[in-house]
Amino acid sequence: MRGCSQAHLVQTEEDEFFIVKARDNPQHSRVPVNEAFGTAILRQLGICTPEPALVVVPPEVLAPEVCYELEHWRKPLQPGICFGSRHPGDPRQVAVYDFIPSPLLQQVENVRHFYGALVVDRWTSNSDGRQAVFCRATRKSPFRAYMIDAGNMFGDASWIFRDAPLAGLYFAPVVYERITSLDDFEPWLTRARLFPEAAIDAVYRALPSEWIDSRPDLEAMLDRLLARRPRIPDLLLDCRAARPALFPNWSRPLPRPVCSGPGRKGAAQIRAIPK
């Protein structure tokens, strides 16, 4: 498959198809971890993204030609547990498109899910542009967008939240044309700000131990991620302020009050809400 991590399309013993990313991929070894947490966040917020799975790639299925293509040499794919993302339909029958023209983008049945994805990408400091694929049930059906590729969330391999205001945007601004205010980011904005810590803990406990190169680093990153929840509206406003032309119908927001700290009061209010 295309992309820096050079994912592979695999067929399982159950005749299911997954796009798999291994820990030894050329991008970085933390890709499967980022994919696991990023996909879980998208799904928890109700954003359309393929179903995740742990896919075991045994050594006997790895032919010599199953390799990573590097600049000057080829590196064999290693067997083991990979992060799997279910292919949206049987690839022998369902066409999946990386890109569709702007007139068709406006007709995507769940185009507003790009708003929810922007909430996630600003919160998680996705250092890559928003990636999506499109497919439809029949030739006359509208396209449906599936948000993919969480490998560069959480500041990519560094796990440092840099907050570049234009990172995480989809390359075609037509998907954002109907945004008029922060209200258009609902219900995903509220779901993100009230994101349950238990959902993060569940992913953490399910991670294969061989994926984790440093538990202290991972746990520190997750603590910072949860502490950022009250800042999400401001991160969205920063994005709009950095490139207003991308949001032609988003009216100028009211000035934000100056506060003494990075949202700690807001964080306390969020934590005080009963579960």
ChimeraX commands (.cxc) that place a marker at each C-alpha (Angstrom):
marker #1 position 0.00,0.00,0.00 radius 0.5
marker #1 position 1.06,3.62,-0.46 radius 0.5
marker #1 position 2.38,5.65,2.46 radius 0.5
marker #1 position 5.52,6.02,4.54 radius 0.5
marker #1 position 4.74,3.02,6.75 radius 0.5
marker #1 position 4.31,0.78,3.65 radius 0.5
marker #1 position 1.31,-1.08,5.02 radius 0.5
marker #1 position 0.28,-4.38,3.40 radius 0.5
marker #1 position -3.09,-5.72,2.34 radius 0.5
marker #1 position -3.55,-9.21,3.81 radius 0.5
marker #1 position -6.21,-11.87,3.56 radius 0.5
marker #1 position -6.89,-13.80,6.76 radius 0.5
marker #1 position -7.76,-17.43,7.27 radius 0.5
marker #1 position -11.37,-16.29,7.73 radius 0.5
marker #1 position -11.31,-14.73,4.22 radius 0.5
marker #1 position -11.33,-11.22,5.65 radius 0.5
marker #1 position -9.12,-8.39,4.41 radius 0.5
marker #1 position -7.07,-5.99,6.53 radius 0.5
marker #1 position -4.50,-3.29,5.93 radius 0.5
marker #1 position -1.72,-4.15,8.38 radius 0.5
marker #1 position 1.09,-2.07,9.82 radius 0.5
marker #1 position 3.96,-3.83,11.57 radius 0.5
marker #1 position 6.25,-2.55,14.29 radius 0.5
marker #1 position 9.29,-2.84,11.98 radius 0.5
marker #1 position 7.76,-0.53,9.35 radius 0.5
marker #1 position 10.03,2.12,7.74 radius 0.5
marker #1 position 8.18,5.07,9.28 radius 0.5
marker #1 position 8.73,4.40,12.98 radius 0.5
marker #1 position 8.20,1.62,15.48 radius 0.5
marker #1 position 5.48,3.51,17.37 radius 0.5
marker #1 position 3.09,3.50,14.38 radius 0.5
marker #1 position 1.04,0.51,15.65 radius 0.5
marker #1 position 0.66,2.13,19.09 radius 0.5
marker #1 position -0.46,5.43,17.58 radius 0.5
marker #1 position -2.85,3.59,15.27 radius 0.5
marker #1 position -4.40,1.70,18.17 radius 0.5
marker #1 position -5.08,4.80,20.27 radius 0.5
marker #1 position -6.00,7.07,17.35 radius 0.5
marker #1 position -8.47,4.60,15.89 radius 0.5
marker #1 position -10.03,4.00,19.30 radius 0.5
marker #1 position -10.54,7.75,19.77 radius 0.5
marker #1 position -12.16,8.14,16.34 radius 0.5
marker #1 position -14.51,5.24,17.01 radius 0.5
marker #1 position -15.36,6.41,20.53 radius 0.5
marker #1 position -16.38,9.78,19.11 radius 0.5
marker #1 position -18.57,8.14,16.47 radius 0.5
marker #1 position -16.43,9.06,13.47 radius 0.5
marker #1 position -16.45,6.63,10.55 radius 0.5
marker #1 position -13.19,4.69,10.53 radius 0.5
marker #1 position -12.42,1.06,9.66 radius 0.5
marker #1 position -12.70,-1.57,12.38 radius 0.5
marker #1 position -9.33,-2.28,14.04 radius 0.5
marker #1 position -7.90,-5.70,14.87 radius 0.5
marker #1 position -4.71,-7.40,15.96 radius 0.5
marker #1 position -3.53,-9.44,12.99 radius 0.5
marker #1 position -0.92,-12.16,13.47 radius 0.5
marker #1 position 1.37,-12.56,10.46 radius 0.5
marker #1 position 3.10,-15.96,10.71 radius 0.5
marker #1 position 6.52,-16.54,9.12 radius 0.5
marker #1 position 5.23,-19.18,6.69 radius 0.5
marker #1 position 3.13,-16.64,4.75 radius 0.5
marker #1 position 6.01,-14.19,4.20 radius 0.5
marker #1 position 7.37,-14.86,0.74 radius 0.5
marker #1 position 10.72,-13.24,-0.22 radius 0.5
marker #1 position 8.94,-10.55,-2.22 radius 0.5
marker #1 position 7.05,-9.31,0.87 radius 0.5
marker #1 position 9.46,-6.49,1.67 radius 0.5
marker #1 position 9.74,-2.83,2.51 radius 0.5
marker #1 position 11.17,-0.80,-0.35 radius 0.5
marker #1 position 13.86,1.46,1.14 radius 0.5
marker #1 position 16.07,3.98,-0.68 radius 0.5
marker #1 position 18.96,1.65,-1.49 radius 0.5
marker #1 position 17.77,-1.78,-0.40 radius 0.5
marker #1 position 14.81,-3.98,0.44 radius 0.5
marker #1 position 13.97,-5.00,3.99 radius 0.5
marker #1 position 11.95,-8.18,4.60 radius 0.5
marker #1 position 8.76,-7.83,6.60 radius 0.5
marker #1 position 9.10,-9.56,9.98 radius 0.5
marker #1 position 6.41,-11.92,11.34 radius 0.5
marker #1 position 4.47,-11.01,14.45 radius 0.5
marker #1 position 1.44,-9.10,15.70 radius 0.5
marker #1 position 0.46,-6.19,13.46 radius 0.5
marker #1 position -2.13,-3.45,13.74 radius 0.5
marker #1 position -4.94,-4.25,11.33 radius 0.5
marker #1 position -7.52,-1.93,9.78 radius 0.5
marker #1 position -10.40,-3.73,8.10 radius 0.5
marker #1 position -10.64,-3.08,4.37 radius 0.5
marker #1 position -14.01,-1.42,3.60 radius 0.5
marker #1 position -15.42,-4.38,1.70 radius 0.5
marker #1 position -13.96,-7.22,-0.29 radius 0.5
marker #1 position -11.23,-5.62,-2.48 radius 0.5
marker #1 position -12.10,-8.09,-5.22 radius 0.5
marker #1 position -15.55,-6.51,-5.46 radius 0.5
marker #1 position -15.52,-3.09,-3.77 radius 0.5
marker #1 position -13.59,-0.18,-5.27 radius 0.5
marker #1 position -11.92,2.09,-2.71 radius 0.5
marker #1 position -10.67,5.52,-3.77 radius 0.5
marker #1 position -7.92,7.58,-2.16 radius 0.5
marker #1 position -9.26,10.77,-3.75 radius 0.5
marker #1 position -12.49,11.91,-5.37 radius 0.5
marker #1 position -13.15,15.26,-7.15 radius 0.5
marker #1 position -14.38,18.26,-5.17 radius 0.5
marker #1 position -17.93,18.17,-6.64 radius 0.5
marker #1 position -18.26,14.60,-5.36 radius 0.5
marker #1 position -16.74,15.51,-1.99 radius 0.5
marker #1 position -19.65,17.87,-1.38 radius 0.5
marker #1 position -22.02,14.95,-1.88 radius 0.5
marker #1 position -20.28,12.49,0.48 radius 0.5
marker #1 position -23.01,11.18,2.78 radius 0.5
marker #1 position -20.99,11.71,5.96 radius 0.5
marker #1 position -18.95,14.74,4.90 radius 0.5
marker #1 position -19.49,16.27,8.37 radius 0.5
marker #1 position -17.28,13.52,9.79 radius 0.5
marker #1 position -14.38,15.62,8.51 radius 0.5
marker #1 position -15.39,18.13,11.19 radius 0.5
marker #1 position -15.16,15.44,13.84 radius 0.5
marker #1 position -11.83,14.28,12.45 radius 0.5
marker #1 position -10.51,17.83,12.75 radius 0.5
marker #1 position -11.50,17.82,16.42 radius 0.5
marker #1 position -9.49,14.64,16.90 radius 0.5
marker #1 position -6.51,15.81,14.83 radius 0.5
marker #1 position -6.22,19.11,16.72 radius 0.5
marker #1 position -6.57,17.34,20.08 radius 0.5
marker #1 position -4.02,14.62,19.26 radius 0.5
marker #1 position -1.58,16.94,17.48 radius 0.5
marker #1 position -1.67,14.97,14.25 radius 0.5
marker #1 position 1.46,16.04,12.38 radius 0.5
marker #1 position 0.15,14.67,9.08 radius 0.5
marker #1 position -2.66,15.85,6.84 radius 0.5
marker #1 position -6.03,14.20,7.33 radius 0.5
marker #1 position -6.22,10.96,5.36 radius 0.5
marker #1 position -9.47,9.42,4.12 radius 0.5
marker #1 position -10.68,6.82,1.64 radius 0.5
marker #1 position -14.03,6.62,-0.09 radius 0.5
marker #1 position -16.29,3.82,-1.29 radius 0.5
marker #1 position -19.97,3.24,-2.01 radius 0.5
marker #1 position -22.33,0.30,-1.78 radius 0.5
marker #1 position -23.53,0.55,-5.41 radius 0.5
marker #1 position -22.67,2.66,-8.43 radius 0.5
marker #1 position -25.68,4.88,-7.71 radius 0.5
marker #1 position -25.07,5.17,-3.96 radius 0.5
marker #1 position -23.36,8.25,-2.47 radius 0.5
marker #1 position -19.77,7.92,-1.40 radius 0.5
marker #1 position -18.96,7.32,2.26 radius 0.5
marker #1 position -15.73,8.59,3.80 radius 0.5
marker #1 position -13.59,6.46,6.12 radius 0.5
marker #1 position -11.00,8.29,8.20 radius 0.5
marker #1 position -7.72,6.37,8.17 radius 0.5
marker #1 position -4.08,6.60,9.25 radius 0.5
marker #1 position -3.44,7.59,12.85 radius 0.5
marker #1 position 0.29,6.86,12.64 radius 0.5
marker #1 position 1.28,10.51,13.05 radius 0.5
marker #1 position -1.12,11.41,15.82 radius 0.5
marker #1 position 0.29,12.30,19.26 radius 0.5
marker #1 position 3.17,14.20,17.66 radius 0.5
marker #1 position 4.24,11.12,15.61 radius 0.5
marker #1 position 7.14,9.08,17.03 radius 0.5
marker #1 position 8.26,11.84,19.40 radius 0.5
marker #1 position 4.99,11.89,21.37 radius 0.5
marker #1 position 5.40,15.64,21.70 radius 0.5
marker #1 position 2.31,17.82,21.14 radius 0.5
marker #1 position 3.53,20.68,18.95 radius 0.5
marker #1 position 0.17,22.25,18.05 radius 0.5
marker #1 position 1.02,23.47,14.55 radius 0.5
marker #1 position -2.28,25.23,13.75 radius 0.5
marker #1 position -2.63,23.92,10.19 radius 0.5
marker #1 position -1.59,20.31,10.78 radius 0.5
marker #1 position -4.24,17.64,10.44 radius 0.5
marker #1 position -6.28,19.40,7.74 radius 0.5
marker #1 position -7.69,17.58,4.74 radius 0.5
marker #1 position -6.07,18.72,1.50 radius 0.5
marker #1 position -9.41,19.71,-0.14 radius 0.5
marker #1 position -10.89,22.70,1.75 radius 0.5
marker #1 position -14.31,22.10,0.21 radius 0.5
marker #1 position -15.08,19.71,3.08 radius 0.5
marker #1 position -14.92,22.63,5.54 radius 0.5
marker #1 position -16.98,25.15,3.55 radius 0.5
marker #1 position -20.18,24.68,5.56 radius 0.5
marker #1 position -18.59,25.31,8.97 radius 0.5
marker #1 position -20.00,28.52,10.45 radius 0.5
marker #1 position -19.00,28.28,14.13 radius 0.5
marker #1 position -17.75,25.95,16.84 radius 0.5
marker #1 position -21.31,24.63,17.11 radius 0.5
marker #1 position -20.79,22.76,13.83 radius 0.5
marker #1 position -18.17,20.57,15.54 radius 0.5
marker #1 position -20.83,19.02,17.73 radius 0.5
marker #1 position -21.38,16.36,18.94 radius 0.5
marker #1 position -17.71,15.45,18.51 radius 0.5
marker #1 position -16.39,18.46,20.41 radius 0.5
marker #1 position -18.36,17.62,23.54 radius 0.5
marker #1 position -17.54,13.91,23.22 radius 0.5
marker #1 position -13.84,14.73,23.02 radius 0.5
marker #1 position -13.89,17.12,25.98 radius 0.5
marker #1 position -15.67,14.47,28.07 radius 0.5
marker #1 position -13.63,11.59,26.67 radius 0.5
marker #1 position -13.59,8.74,29.24 radius 0.5
marker #1 position -10.20,7.83,30.63 radius 0.5
marker #1 position -11.43,4.24,30.87 radius 0.5
marker #1 position -11.46,4.03,27.06 radius 0.5
marker #1 position -7.77,4.97,26.95 radius 0.5
marker #1 position -6.99,2.45,29.71 radius 0.5
marker #1 position -8.74,-0.32,27.77 radius 0.5
marker #1 position -6.55,0.28,24.71 radius 0.5
marker #1 position -3.43,0.46,26.87 radius 0.5
marker #1 position -4.17,-2.90,28.48 radius 0.5
marker #1 position -4.82,-4.55,25.12 radius 0.5
marker #1 position -1.54,-3.46,23.50 radius 0.5
marker #1 position 0.89,-6.29,22.70 radius 0.5
marker #1 position 3.87,-5.89,25.01 radius 0.5
marker #1 position 6.33,-6.03,22.11 radius 0.5
marker #1 position 4.87,-2.81,20.67 radius 0.5
marker #1 position 5.81,-0.74,23.72 radius 0.5
marker #1 position 9.39,0.52,23.76 radius 0.5
marker #1 position 8.96,2.69,26.87 radius 0.5
marker #1 position 6.00,2.46,29.22 radius 0.5
marker #1 position 6.97,5.66,31.11 radius 0.5
marker #1 position 7.05,7.62,27.84 radius 0.5
marker #1 position 3.73,6.17,26.70 radius 0.5
marker #1 position 2.01,6.81,30.03 radius 0.5
marker #1 position 3.34,10.38,30.14 radius 0.5
marker #1 position 2.03,11.01,26.62 radius 0.5
marker #1 position -1.42,9.67,27.53 radius 0.5
marker #1 position -1.53,11.87,30.64 radius 0.5
marker #1 position -0.74,14.92,28.49 radius 0.5
marker #1 position -3.38,13.86,25.97 radius 0.5
marker #1 position -6.11,13.70,28.60 radius 0.5
marker #1 position -5.00,17.01,30.12 radius 0.5
marker #1 position -5.48,18.67,26.70 radius 0.5
marker #1 position -9.22,18.00,26.51 radius 0.5
marker #1 position -10.33,21.44,27.77 radius 0.5
marker #1 position -8.07,23.12,25.18 radius 0.5
marker #1 position -9.75,21.59,22.11 radius 0.5
marker #1 position -12.03,24.59,21.32 radius 0.5
marker #1 position -9.04,26.93,21.43 radius 0.5
marker #1 position -7.03,24.59,19.19 radius 0.5
marker #1 position -9.85,24.73,16.63 radius 0.5
marker #1 position -10.01,28.51,16.84 radius 0.5
marker #1 position -6.24,28.68,16.32 radius 0.5
marker #1 position -6.66,26.65,13.15 radius 0.5
marker #1 position -9.32,29.01,11.82 radius 0.5
marker #1 position -7.25,32.07,12.72 radius 0.5
marker #1 position -4.17,30.71,10.94 radius 0.5
marker #1 position -5.98,30.31,7.59 radius 0.5
marker #1 position -9.44,31.97,7.55 radius 0.5
marker #1 position -9.81,31.34,3.81 radius 0.5
marker #1 position -10.16,27.61,4.51 radius 0.5
marker #1 position -13.38,28.36,6.42 radius 0.5
marker #1 position -15.14,31.01,4.28 radius 0.5
marker #1 position -18.44,30.79,6.15 radius 0.5
marker #1 position -17.00,30.66,9.69 radius 0.5
marker #1 position -17.71,34.07,11.19 radius 0.5
marker #1 position -15.02,35.73,13.27 radius 0.5
marker #1 position -15.11,34.28,16.81 radius 0.5
marker #1 position -15.42,36.48,19.86 radius 0.5
marker #1 position -12.12,37.39,21.58 radius 0.5
marker #1 position -11.02,34.76,24.05 radius 0.5
marker #1 position -10.53,35.83,27.67 radius 0.5
marker #1 position -6.96,35.89,28.92 radius 0.5
marker #1 position -6.31,33.25,31.57 radius 0.5
marker #1 position -3.32,32.64,33.80 radius 0.5
marker #1 position -2.82,28.97,33.01 radius 0.5
marker #1 position -3.23,26.45,30.16 radius 0.5
marker #1 position -6.80,25.47,30.89 radius 0.5
marker #1 position -6.30,23.92,34.32 radius 0.5
marker #1 position -9.56,25.41,35.63 radius 0.5
marker #1 position -11.42,23.96,32.67 radius 0.5
marker #1 position -9.83,20.58,33.27 radius 0.5
marker #1 position -11.04,20.59,36.88 radius 0.5
marker #1 position -14.58,21.37,35.70 radius 0.5
marker #1 position -14.50,18.47,33.26 radius 0.5
marker #1 position -13.28,16.02,35.88 radius 0.5
marker #1 position -16.00,17.14,38.31 radius 0.5
marker #1 position -18.82,16.02,36.01 radius 0.5
marker #1 position -20.26,12.74,37.33 radius 0.5
marker #1 position -19.80,9.70,35.12 radius 0.5
marker link #1:1,2 radius 0.2
marker link #1:2,3 radius 0.2
marker link #1:3,4 radius 0.2
marker link #1:4,5 radius 0.2
marker link #1:5,6 radius 0.2
marker link #1:6,7 radius 0.2
marker link #1:7,8 radius 0.2
marker link #1:8,9 radius 0.2
marker link #1:9,10 radius 0.2
marker link #1:10,11 radius 0.2
marker link #1:11,12 radius 0.2
marker link #1:12,13 radius 0.2
marker link #1:13,14 radius 0.2
marker link #1:14,15 radius 0.2
marker link #1:15,16 radius 0.2
marker link #1:16,17 radius 0.2
marker link #1:17,18 radius 0.2
marker link #1:18,19 radius 0.2
marker link #1:19,20 radius 0.2
marker link #1:20,21 radius 0.2
marker link #1:21,22 radius 0.2
marker link #1:22,23 radius 0.2
marker link #1:23,24 radius 0.2
marker link #1:24,25 radius 0.2
marker link #1:25,26 radius 0.2
marker link #1:26,27 radius 0.2
marker link #1:27,28 radius 0.2
marker link #1:28,29 radius 0.2
marker link #1:29,30 radius 0.2
marker link #1:30,31 radius 0.2
marker link #1:31,32 radius 0.2
marker link #1:32,33 radius 0.2
marker link #1:33,34 radius 0.2
marker link #1:34,35 radius 0.2
marker link #1:35,36 radius 0.2
marker link #1:36,37 radius 0.2
marker link #1:37,38 radius 0.2
marker link #1:38,39 radius 0.2
marker link #1:39,40 radius 0.2
marker link #1:40,41 radius 0.2
marker link #1:41,42 radius 0.2
marker link #1:42,43 radius 0.2
marker link #1:43,44 radius 0.2
marker link #1:44,45 radius 0.2
marker link #1:45,46 radius 0.2
marker link #1:46,47 radius 0.2
marker link #1:47,48 radius 0.2
marker link #1:48,49 radius 0.2
marker link #1:49,50 radius 0.2
marker link #1:50,51 radius 0.2
marker link #1:51,52 radius 0.2
marker link #1:52,53 radius 0.2
marker link #1:53,54 radius 0.2
marker link #1:54,55 radius 0.2
marker link #1:55,56 radius 0.2
marker link #1:56,57 radius 0.2
marker link #1:57,58 radius 0.2
marker link #1:58,59 radius 0.2
marker link #1:59,60 radius 0.2
marker link #1:60,61 radius 0.2
marker link #1:61,62 radius 0.2
marker link #1:62,63 radius 0.2
marker link #1:63,64 radius 0.2
marker link #1:64,65 radius 0.2
marker link #1:65,66 radius 0.2
marker link #1:66,67 radius 0.2
marker link #1:67,68 radius 0.2
marker link #1:68,69 radius 0.2
marker link #1:69,70 radius 0.2
marker link #1:70,71 radius 0.2
marker link #1:71,72 radius 0.2
marker link #1:72,73 radius 0.2
marker link #1:73,74 radius 0.2
marker link #1:74,75 radius 0.2
marker link #1:75,76 radius 0.2
marker link #1:76,77 radius 0.2
marker link #1:77,78 radius 0.2
marker link #1:78,79 radius 0.2
marker link #1:79,80 radius 0.2
marker link #1:80,81 radius 0.2
marker link #1:81,82 radius 0.2
marker link #1:82,83 radius 0.2
marker link #1:83,84 radius 0.2
marker link #1:84,85 radius 0.2
marker link #1:85,86 radius 0.2
marker link #1:86,87 radius 0.2
marker link #1:87,88 radius 0.2
marker link #1:88,89 radius 0.2
marker link #1:89,90 radius 0.2
marker link #1:90,91 radius 0.2
marker link #1:91,92 radius 0.2
marker link #1:92,93 radius 0.2
marker link #1:93,94 radius 0.2
marker link #1:94,95 radius 0.2
marker link #1:95,96 radius 0.2
marker link #1:96,97 radius 0.2
marker link #1:97,98 radius 0.2
marker link #1:98,99 radius 0.2
marker link #1:99,100 radius 0.2
marker link #1:100,101 radius 0.2
marker link #1:101,102 radius 0.2
marker link #1:102,103 radius 0.2
marker link #1:103,104 radius 0.2
marker link #1:104,105 radius 0.2
marker link #1:105,106 radius 0.2
marker link #1:106,107 radius 0.2
marker link #1:107,108 radius 0.2
marker link #1:108,109 radius 0.2
marker link #1:109,110 radius 0.2
marker link #1:110,111 radius 0.2
marker link #1:111,112 radius 0.2
marker link #1:112,113 radius 0.2
marker link #1:113,114 radius 0.2
marker link #1:114,115 radius 0.2
marker link #1:115,116 radius 0.2
marker link #1:116,117 radius 0.2
marker link #1:117,118 radius 0.2
marker link #1:118,119 radius 0.2
marker link #1:119,120 radius 0.2
marker link #1:120,121 radius 0.2
marker link #1:121,122 radius 0.2
marker link #1:122,123 radius 0.2
marker link #1:123,124 radius 0.2
marker link #1:124,125 radius 0.2
marker link #1:125,126 radius 0.2
marker link #1:126,127 radius 0.2
marker link #1:127,128 radius 0.2
marker link #1:128,129 radius 0.2
marker link #1:129,130 radius 0.2
marker link #1:130,131 radius 0.2
marker link #1:131,132 radius 0.2
marker link #1:132,133 radius 0.2
marker link #1:133,134 radius 0.2
marker link #1:134,135 radius 0.2
marker link #1:135,136 radius 0.2
marker link #1:136,137 radius 0.2
marker link #1:137,138 radius 0.2
marker link #1:138,139 radius 0.2
marker link #1:139,140 radius 0.2
marker link #1:140,141 radius 0.2
marker link #1:141,142 radius 0.2
marker link #1:142,143 radius 0.2
marker link #1:143,144 radius 0.2
marker link #1:144,145 radius 0.2
marker link #1:145,146 radius 0.2
marker link #1:146,147 radius 0.2
marker link #1:147,148 radius 0.2
marker link #1:148,149 radius 0.2
marker link #1:149,150 radius 0.2
marker link #1:150,151 radius 0.2
marker link #1:151,152 radius 0.2
marker link #1:152,153 radius 0.2
marker link #1:153,154 radius 0.2
marker link #1:154,155 radius 0.2
marker link #1:155,156 radius 0.2
marker link #1:156,157 radius 0.2
marker link #1:157,158 radius 0.2
marker link #1:158,159 radius 0.2
marker link #1:159,160 radius 0.2
marker link #1:160,161 radius 0.2
marker link #1:161,162 radius 0.2
marker link #1:162,163 radius 0.2
marker link #1:163,164 radius 0.2
marker link #1:164,165 radius 0.2
marker link #1:165,166 radius 0.2
marker link #1:166,167 radius 0.2
marker link #1:167,168 radius 0.2
marker link #1:168,169 radius 0.2
marker link #1:169,170 radius 0.2
marker link #1:170,171 radius 0.2
marker link #1:171,172 radius 0.2
marker link #1:172,173 radius 0.2
marker link #1:173,174 radius 0.2
marker link #1:174,175 radius 0.2
marker link #1:175,176 radius 0.2
marker link #1:176,177 radius 0.2
marker link #1:177,178 radius 0.2
marker link #1:178,179 radius 0.2
marker link #1:179,180 radius 0.2
marker link #1:180,181 radius 0.2
marker link #1:181,182 radius 0.2
marker link #1:182,183 radius 0.2
marker link #1:183,184 radius 0.2
marker link #1:184,185 radius 0.2
marker link #1:185,186 radius 0.2
marker link #1:186,187 radius 0.2
marker link #1:187,188 radius 0.2
marker link #1:188,189 radius 0.2
marker link #1:189,190 radius 0.2
marker link #1:190,191 radius 0.2
marker link #1:191,192 radius 0.2
marker link #1:192,193 radius 0.2
marker link #1:193,194 radius 0.2
marker link #1:194,195 radius 0.2
marker link #1:195,196 radius 0.2
marker link #1:196,197 radius 0.2
marker link #1:197,198 radius 0.2
marker link #1:198,199 radius 0.2
marker link #1:199,200 radius 0.2
marker link #1:200,201 radius 0.2
marker link #1:201,202 radius 0.2
marker link #1:202,203 radius 0.2
marker link #1:203,204 radius 0.2
marker link #1:204,205 radius 0.2
marker link #1:205,206 radius 0.2
marker link #1:206,207 radius 0.2
marker link #1:207,208 radius 0.2
marker link #1:208,209 radius 0.2
marker link #1:209,210 radius 0.2
marker link #1:210,211 radius 0.2
marker link #1:211,212 radius 0.2
marker link #1:212,213 radius 0.2
marker link #1:213,214 radius 0.2
marker link #1:214,215 radius 0.2
marker link #1:215,216 radius 0.2
marker link #1:216,217 radius 0.2
marker link #1:217,218 radius 0.2
marker link #1:218,219 radius 0.2
marker link #1:219,220 radius 0.2
marker link #1:220,221 radius 0.2
marker link #1:221,222 radius 0.2
marker link #1:222,223 radius 0.2
marker link #1:223,224 radius 0.2
marker link #1:224,225 radius 0.2
marker link #1:225,226 radius 0.2
marker link #1:226,227 radius 0.2
marker link #1:227,228 radius 0.2
marker link #1:228,229 radius 0.2
marker link #1:229,230 radius 0.2
marker link #1:230,231 radius 0.2
marker link #1:231,232 radius 0.2
marker link #1:232,233 radius 0.2
marker link #1:233,234 radius 0.2
marker link #1:234,235 radius 0.2
marker link #1:235,236 radius 0.2
marker link #1:236,237 radius 0.2
marker link #1:237,238 radius 0.2
marker link #1:238,239 radius 0.2
marker link #1:239,240 radius 0.2
marker link #1:240,241 radius 0.2
marker link #1:241,242 radius 0.2
marker link #1:242,243 radius 0.2
marker link #1:243,244 radius 0.2
marker link #1:244,245 radius 0.2
marker link #1:245,246 radius 0.2
marker link #1:246,247 radius 0.2
marker link #1:247,248 radius 0.2
marker link #1:248,249 radius 0.2
marker link #1:249,250 radius 0.2
marker link #1:250,251 radius 0.2
marker link #1:251,252 radius 0.2
marker link #1:252,253 radius 0.2
marker link #1:253,254 radius 0.2
marker link #1:254,255 radius 0.2
marker link #1:255,256 radius 0.2
marker link #1:256,257 radius 0.2
marker link #1:257,258 radius 0.2
marker link #1:258,259 radius 0.2
marker link #1:259,260 radius 0.2
marker link #1:260,261 radius 0.2
marker link #1:261,262 radius 0.2
marker link #1:262,263 radius 0.2
marker link #1:263,264 radius 0.2
marker link #1:264,265 radius 0.2
marker link #1:265,266 radius 0.2
marker link #1:266,267 radius 0.2
marker link #1:267,268 radius 0.2
marker link #1:268,269 radius 0.2
marker link #1:269,270 radius 0.2
marker link #1:270,271 radius 0.2
marker link #1:271,272 radius 0.2
marker link #1:272,273 radius 0.2
marker link #1:273,274 radius 0.2
marker link #1:274,275 radius 0.2
view
